[in-house]
C-alpha cells in the first residue's frame, strides 16, 4: 500500500511527537547546537530561523545564548510541545504554524537551519519551493545549514536481515 501523498501533514502527532522528544540524547543536542553556532556564525541577537522546528530541541539552546529564534512547524502538537519546553526553560522564542514552503519573510534572518532529517519529505517541486522560501527569508549574506541524513540510507543497502534497536524507551524491530 502506498503512503498518502501528504502524509507529513498528519504524521507528526501523538506517538511521533513523544518519540522525537525523547530519542535524541542531550549530548547530541549540545553538539548540534554548537555546530550551528559555529557554522552559522551566530552571535547574541542574531535572528535565526528553525524550520521545521519540531519540539524546539535546537531552538532552545540557541535562544538561551541570546539568539532571536523563530521556529516554524506544520504540526500543532510539536508547536504545543515547543512552547511548553521554552516556557519551562525561560527562553523567548517566536513560534509559527506554517508549511515550510510558504514562509512569510523576506530578508529577515541572519541564519536558518533545517535539521533532524526533516528535508526530503516533499517532491522535487516542494523541496525547491522550501529552499526558495528559506533563501527569501534570509538577509543578504545569511547562512543556511541543511541536514539531510537520508543520503547514506539511500545509497548504501541495508545488509542486516533483521535489526532490533531500543531508543528512548521505544523498541524497533
C-alpha positions as CSV (number, residue, x, y, z in Angstrom):
1,X,0.0,0.0,0.0
2,X,1.3,3.5,-0.9
3,X,1.5,6.2,1.8
4,X,-0.8,9.2,1.4
5,X,0.7,11.9,-0.8
6,X,0.9,14.5,2.0
7,X,1.4,12.0,4.9
8,X,3.6,14.5,6.8
9,X,0.6,16.8,7.4
10,X,-0.9,14.4,10.0
11,X,2.0,12.1,10.8
12,X,3.7,14.3,13.5
13,X,1.2,13.8,16.3
14,X,0.8,11.6,19.3
15,X,3.5,8.9,19.4
16,X,5.7,10.5,16.8
17,X,5.9,13.7,18.9
18,X,6.7,11.8,22.1
19,X,9.3,9.7,20.2
20,X,11.2,12.7,18.9
21,X,11.0,14.4,22.4
22,X,13.0,11.6,24.0
23,X,15.1,9.8,21.3
24,X,17.9,12.4,20.8
25,X,20.3,12.4,23.7
26,X,21.0,15.8,25.3
27,X,24.7,15.5,24.4
28,X,23.8,15.3,20.7
29,X,21.6,18.4,21.0
30,X,24.5,20.2,22.6
31,X,26.9,19.1,19.9
32,X,24.5,20.1,17.1
33,X,23.7,23.5,18.6
34,X,27.5,24.1,18.9
35,X,27.9,23.1,15.3
36,X,25.1,25.6,14.3
37,X,26.6,28.4,16.5
38,X,30.0,28.0,14.8
39,X,29.0,27.3,11.1
40,X,26.1,29.8,11.0
41,X,28.4,32.4,12.6
42,X,25.8,33.1,15.3
43,X,26.0,35.8,18.0
44,X,23.8,37.1,20.7
45,X,21.0,39.0,19.0
46,X,21.3,37.0,15.7
47,X,17.9,36.4,14.0
48,X,17.7,32.6,13.4
49,X,15.0,30.6,11.6
50,X,14.5,26.9,12.7
51,X,12.4,25.2,10.0
52,X,10.8,22.8,10.6
53,X,11.4,23.2,14.4
54,X,9.6,20.1,15.8
55,X,9.6,20.5,19.6
56,X,12.3,23.1,19.5
57,X,15.2,20.9,20.5
58,X,17.8,23.1,18.8
59,X,16.0,26.4,19.1
60,X,16.2,26.3,22.9
61,X,20.0,26.3,23.4
62,X,20.4,29.0,20.7
63,X,17.8,31.2,22.3
64,X,19.5,30.6,25.7
65,X,22.7,32.0,24.1
66,X,20.8,35.2,23.1
67,X,19.7,34.4,19.6
68,X,16.3,35.7,18.5
69,X,14.9,32.4,17.3
70,X,11.7,31.8,15.2
71,X,10.6,28.2,15.0
72,X,8.2,27.1,12.2
73,X,6.4,23.8,12.0
74,X,3.3,22.4,10.5
75,X,2.5,20.1,13.4
76,X,0.2,21.7,16.1
77,X,1.4,19.1,18.6
78,X,5.0,19.8,18.0
79,X,4.5,23.5,18.4
80,X,2.5,23.0,21.6
81,X,5.4,20.9,23.0
82,X,7.9,23.5,21.8
83,X,6.0,26.3,23.6
84,X,5.8,24.2,26.8
85,X,9.5,23.4,26.8
86,X,10.5,27.0,26.0
87,X,8.3,28.3,28.8
88,X,9.9,25.8,31.3
89,X,13.4,26.8,30.2
90,X,12.5,30.5,30.5
91,X,13.5,31.4,26.9
92,X,11.6,33.5,24.5
93,X,11.1,32.0,21.0
94,X,8.6,33.0,18.4
95,X,6.6,30.0,17.1
96,X,4.6,29.9,13.8
97,X,2.5,27.2,12.4
98,X,3.1,27.2,8.7
99,X,4.0,25.0,5.7
100,X,7.8,25.3,5.3
101,X,7.2,26.0,1.6
102,X,5.3,29.2,2.4
103,X,7.4,31.2,4.8
104,X,6.2,34.8,5.1
105,X,9.5,36.6,5.5
106,X,11.9,38.5,3.1
107,X,15.4,39.3,4.2
108,X,14.5,38.9,7.9
109,X,17.0,36.3,9.2
110,X,20.8,36.2,9.7
111,X,20.7,32.4,9.6
112,X,18.4,29.4,9.1
113,X,18.7,25.7,9.6
114,X,16.8,22.5,8.7
115,X,18.0,19.7,11.0
116,X,16.9,16.3,12.1
117,X,16.4,14.7,8.8
118,X,13.5,17.0,8.0
119,X,14.4,17.5,4.4
120,X,13.2,15.3,1.6
121,X,9.6,14.6,2.6
122,X,8.3,16.6,-0.4
123,X,8.6,16.0,-4.1
124,X,11.2,17.9,-6.1
125,X,9.0,20.9,-6.7
126,X,8.1,21.0,-3.0
127,X,11.8,20.8,-1.9
128,X,12.7,23.6,-4.4
129,X,9.8,25.7,-3.0
130,X,11.1,25.2,0.5
131,X,14.7,26.1,-0.4
132,X,13.4,29.2,-2.2
133,X,11.3,30.2,0.8
134,X,14.4,29.9,3.1
135,X,16.5,31.9,0.6
136,X,13.9,34.6,0.5
137,X,13.7,34.7,4.3
138,X,17.5,35.1,4.7
139,X,19.0,38.6,4.8
140,X,21.8,39.2,2.2
141,X,24.8,37.2,3.4
142,X,22.7,35.0,5.6
143,X,23.8,31.4,6.1
144,X,21.8,28.1,5.9
145,X,22.6,24.7,7.3
146,X,20.7,21.7,5.8
147,X,21.0,18.4,7.5
148,X,20.0,15.6,5.2
149,X,20.7,12.2,6.8
150,X,18.9,10.1,4.3
151,X,21.7,10.3,1.8
152,X,23.6,7.4,3.2
153,X,20.4,5.4,3.8
154,X,19.5,5.9,0.1
155,X,22.9,5.0,-1.2
156,X,24.0,2.1,0.9
157,X,22.0,-1.1,1.1
158,X,21.0,-2.4,4.5
159,X,22.9,-5.6,4.9
160,X,21.3,-7.0,8.1
161,X,18.5,-9.4,7.6
162,X,16.9,-8.1,10.9
163,X,17.9,-5.2,13.1
164,X,16.4,-4.5,16.5
165,X,17.1,-1.2,18.3
166,X,15.9,0.4,21.5
167,X,16.0,4.2,21.6
168,X,14.5,6.5,24.2
169,X,12.3,3.7,25.6
170,X,10.9,2.7,22.1
171,X,11.7,-0.7,20.8
172,X,12.2,-1.1,17.0
173,X,12.4,-4.4,15.2
